[in-house]
Every structure is written in C-alpha cells, then in structure tokens.
Amino acid sequence: MPSSRLLLRRLWLPAAGSAALGATLLAVFGTGTLPAIGQSQGTGPAIAQARTTIGVYSGRHYNTDKELYRQFEARTGIKVNVLEAKDDALLERLKSEGKNSPADVLVLVDAARLDAATDQGLFRPVRSAALQRDVPANLRDSQGRWYGLTRRVRAVVVNPRQVNPATIRTYADLAKPALKGKLCLRDRKSPYNQSLVASRMILNGDAATRTWIRGMVANVSQPFFTSDTPLARAVARGECGVGVVNSYYIARMLSGEAGAQDKQLAEQLKVVYLNPSHVNITGAGVTRHARNPQAAIKLIEFLASPTGGRGYAEANNEYPLRGFGDNPILKRFGTFRADGVSVEQIGSRSRAATRMMESNGWK
C-alpha cells in the first residue's frame, strides 16, 4: 500500500490523465453512522486566516466550476483542490482511500449516485442554517448527508417532421401505440432513466409503471442508446421521432459548444417539458473522513446560495434550486412544473426501478 504522502501526490494529477483513478487501493472502511458536525456560522475570516485547504472530488467537469472555486477562495481564503472524474470512479476511490482520503467534499450528479454514496457511508451528516434555507426540503437528504446544488429536467425531444409535439404532454404519452417505431430511449444503465422510473413508481405505483415501461419498450424503434447526445442526434436526423433526454444536453448542442453540426441538428428539435416534469439534481456532501469539515460546509453553502448556485447551474445549462435562471437557451424551452418528488425517495427506489426495467424489456 502506498504511503499517505505518495497517495496525496498522485491525487492531484489532472483528471483526464489520472491513471490512478482506476487503481484498486487497499484501505477500505466501514459504513457506520457518524454524528453530525456542528452548524456553520457563515463565511468569515477565521478560516481564511488559517489558510485551510480542502479537497473536492467532483463528477462535474466544467471550466466555469473552477472559476466559482476561485471566487470562493478569494472570498474566504480557503484553498480548493479539485479532482474531476466519473461518479462511479470517485465512489470507488473514496472507498479505497478510507481515512487517508484528502477529499472533504463529494459532488455527484443524479439521485441514484447520491443514494449509492449514502449507502456506502461516504457522507457524514452536517447541520447548516444556510443550507436549510437555500435548499428546498425535497432536494436534500433528510439527515443532512447531501444537499442539492442545481436542478436538471428529464425532458422529451421531438422531431416535428415525425411527431406532432402537441401530442406529447405527459410521460404516459410515450407508451401510446401511436408512437410505435418512433421512440428512442437510453439504456437502463443510465442513472437518469433509473431515477425517472423510480419517480414514476412513487407517483403512480408499481403496476402502472410496469405497464408504462412495457408500452414504451414496444414503441422503441432501434437499439437502446448509451448516451443522451447520440439519442438527440438520432431524433434530429429523423431516425426516430421522439426521445427522452436531460434538457441541458440540447442546450449544450444549441450553444455550439460541441460544434456547428450539433448546433444545426439541435435546431431541428422541439424540447417538450412534460406536465409535471421529473427533476433531478447535482448534489454535494461532506465526506465521511473530511479533515476540514467546517470549511467543506462553507463551500457547499456557497455553491447552494442564490449567488454561487446561479453560476454552478449555468456552467452546465442546468436550473438553479429556485426559479428558472437567466440562461437564454433554457428560456427558449419555456418553464416547467416539477413533480415535487423527493430526490431522497427517488434514490432509495433506484435499485427497484432498475430491476423493474430489466424484467420488462428495458435493455
């Protein structure tokens, strides 16, 4: 097993080239419950004077995130070291490092991943008046182990040349026989789809959700996709008429970030927010073995605040915790009414949702 010094040196390699992410380390810890750490008193000079450093493991990878971390450093004097990688790789790394981990904050996307980290004991509960105020109750863990930072909507994209967008108003419409041969879906390994199905189970019950899945599977026109962006391209090209994606993928295409061709394809699509819409989150929590938990709380408070959170949402064309923000591309999609389902509940049903998808033909 490498020494702690060697482990730390490896940690802060750039994420894109970090071969250590896939390595299996030997230090494994238990999953017992930890007591909550004390409530933060807001951003103040005491920690800044100590020049505290915190580590952030993040499943997000946007340059604008780094700018927000720099703003936080300038505001508090707390230095932020960031390691970006896939969510599952970060979970494995934290488990392997155990008490030796330099991570104080873990940022993950989607309820299923937050639930997985919670089950594995990777978070510790925290109390914060600011987070209780800024994060709606249904977008945070009831025990304070993680808090939502941004909202993301599971929307429908329609090719108007293939399907009339006005005929798609609810998720139930995706199972109607009129869409046979016209529907494209991402595979059941997608945590976004697992969370969508979990929310349907909570709202409509298992029997109705099972029927809904079977109806959609009967409408699928081609093999299930492994990513939202290729699915959106297929709808735009007319290879299928309707698809289910997170809306920020379309906003990203429209921004030109992925190139002129993707922008042109996205212009062919109509984004439909269903009534009501399934909403998921990007969330963060203080890690189980955080060395600087009070400083970690301050960072999460900053990212969840109306000021910091707005920038965090805009980084990936997501929505802030409240309202709809000022993103001009998202404004083109219109507003939505969230279904209000607790993200914690969604996460807790994600495994059952995956089993239901598998047993009813969602490949």
FENCORMO-V172563 format. One record per residue. PHI is phi in radians with two decimals (999 if undefined). NEAR is the number of other ideal C-beta (glycine too) atoms within 12 Angstrom. Layout:
{{PHI	NEAR} {PHI	NEAR}}
This chain:
{{999	15} {-1.18	18} {-1.19	12} {-1.06	19} {-1.11	11} {-1.15	14} {-1.07	27} {-1.15	22} {-1.13	14} {-1.23	24} {-0.99	34} {-1.64	23} {-1.10	20} {-0.95	18} {-1.02	28} {-1.11	12} {-1.96	14} {-1.51	23} {-1.19	13} {-1.14	26} {-1.04	30} {-1.56	16} {-1.26	20} {-1.75	15} {-1.62	27} {-1.68	14} {-1.35	21} {-2.10	21} {-2.09	23} {-1.38	15} {-2.16	20} {-1.18	10} {-1.40	16} {-1.79	24} {-1.20	14} {-1.17	21} {-1.49	28} {-1.12	17} {-1.18	21} {-1.25	34} {-1.78	17} {1.70	21} {-1.31	29} {-2.50	18} {-1.40	16} {-1.04	18} {-1.22	29} {-1.04	20} {-1.16	11} {-1.40	17} {0.90	16} {-1.19	29} {-2.07	28} {-2.13	40} {-1.80	40} {-2.14	46} {-1.71	47} {-2.27	40} {-1.43	38} {-1.72	40} {-2.60	24} {-2.20	29} {-1.05	16} {-1.19	22} {-1.05	34} {-1.08	24} {-1.13	19} {-1.15	36} {-1.11	35} {-1.13	20} {-1.09	24} {-1.10	36} {-1.04	28} {-1.14	16} {-1.35	24} {-1.98	35} {1.41	22} {-1.51	38} {-1.40	25} {-2.05	39} {-1.81	30} {-2.09	39} {-2.07	38} {-1.89	35} {-2.88	33} {-1.12	24} {-0.96	34} {-1.10	24} {-1.15	26} {-1.17	42} {-1.08	34} {-1.11	26} {-1.13	41} {-1.07	45} {-1.07	33} {-1.20	29} {-1.29	37} {0.99	27} {-1.17	21} {-1.43	29} {-1.17	35} {-1.52	34} {-1.41	49} {-1.82	41} {-2.26	54} {-2.08	52} {-1.93	52} {-2.30	48} {-1.96	41} {1.56	41} {-1.05	48} {-1.07	41} {-1.27	40} {-1.10	44} {-1.15	39} {-1.08	34} {-1.11	41} {-1.13	35} {-1.08	23} {-1.48	29} {1.24	26} {-1.53	42} {-1.88	45} {-2.15	36} {-1.21	30} {-2.33	42} {-2.01	25} {-2.69	36} {-1.11	17} {-1.12	28} {-1.24	40} {-1.09	22} {-1.34	20} {-1.56	29} {-1.90	39} {-0.95	26} {-1.00	20} {-1.37	27} {-1.95	40} {-2.51	37} {-1.28	38} {-1.14	20} {-1.79	19} {1.31	35} {-1.45	38} {-2.63	45} {-2.38	50} {-1.18	45} {-2.08	50} {-2.49	45} {-1.98	43} {-2.34	44} {-1.93	42} {-1.51	47} {-1.90	44} {-1.96	47} {-1.93	49} {-2.20	38} {-1.62	36} {-1.05	22} {-1.32	19} {-1.83	30} {-2.43	33} {-1.30	19} {-0.98	26} {-1.16	11} {-1.50	22} {-1.93	35} {-2.08	20} {-2.35	23} {-1.09	36} {-1.06	24} {-1.11	29} {-1.20	43} {-1.70	32} {-1.24	23} {-1.01	15} {-1.07	20} {-1.70	33} {-1.00	20} {1.39	18} {-2.06	34} {-1.78	42} {-2.06	42} {-2.30	46} {-1.38	38} {-1.22	28} {-1.27	34} {-1.25	21} {-1.16	34} {-1.10	38} {-1.13	42} {-1.30	44} {-1.03	39} {-1.20	47} {-1.06	49} {-1.13	47} {-1.04	41} {-1.16	41} {-1.17	39} {-1.10	33} {-1.18	30} {-1.37	27} {-1.98	24} {1.60	14} {-1.15	22} {-1.10	14} {-1.15	20} {-1.19	32} {-1.08	27} {-1.12	21} {-1.08	33} {-1.07	39} {-1.08	22} {-1.13	27} {-1.17	41} {-1.02	30} {-1.15	24} {-1.59	32} {-1.13	35} {-1.65	28} {-2.77	22} {-0.92	16} {-1.17	30} {-1.50	32} {-1.77	18} {-2.68	22} {-1.22	36} {-1.12	30} {-1.02	27} {-1.11	41} {-1.08	43} {-1.10	32} {-1.10	34} {-1.13	45} {-1.10	37} {-1.42	25} {1.47	22} {-1.25	27} {-2.63	38} {-1.68	37} {-2.48	47} {-2.57	50} {-1.99	47} {-2.53	44} {-1.32	46} {-1.08	46} {-1.17	40} {-1.12	42} {-1.24	44} {-1.06	40} {-1.12	31} {-1.11	36} {-1.16	33} {-1.24	25} {1.50	17} {-1.02	23} {-1.66	22} {1.98	16} {-1.14	14} {-1.13	16} {-1.14	26} {-1.09	23} {-1.10	17} {-1.15	30} {-1.10	38} {-1.15	23} {-1.46	28} {-1.76	42} {-1.96	32} {-1.53	43} {-2.05	37} {-1.56	35} {-1.40	34} {-2.06	20} {-1.50	23} {-1.78	34} {-1.33	44} {-2.08	39} {-2.06	47} {-2.47	52} {-1.69	46} {-2.38	49} {-2.54	53} {-2.57	50} {-1.40	46} {-1.26	48} {-0.96	37} {-1.89	30} {-0.97	35} {-1.50	26} {-2.29	31} {-1.11	36} {-1.16	32} {-1.16	38} {-1.09	45} {-1.05	43} {-1.07	40} {-1.15	53} {-1.10	49} {-1.02	40} {-1.12	41} {-1.22	43} {-1.57	45} {-1.23	32} {-0.98	22} {-1.38	22} {-1.15	35} {-1.14	38} {-1.07	29} {-1.18	32} {-1.14	45} {-1.22	40} {-1.13	30} {-1.01	34} {-2.20	38} {0.96	39} {-1.77	40} {-1.78	41} {-1.15	36} {-1.12	38} {-2.32	22} {1.31	19} {-2.08	27} {1.25	29} {-2.04	15} {-1.13	27} {-1.12	14} {-1.25	30} {-1.11	35} {-1.10	18} {-1.13	21} {-1.42	34} {1.50	20} {-1.75	19} {-2.46	27} {-1.92	17} {-1.23	32} {-1.31	31} {1.35	21} {-1.20	31} {-1.13	30} {-1.10	48} {-1.09	36} {-1.11	28} {-1.02	43} {-1.04	40} {-1.20	27} {-1.77	32} {-1.14	38} {-1.19	24} {-1.10	26} {-1.10	39} {-1.09	28} {-1.11	21} {-1.15	32} {-1.07	37} {-1.11	22} {-1.33	19} {-2.12	25} {1.60	20} {-1.39	35} {-1.44	22}}
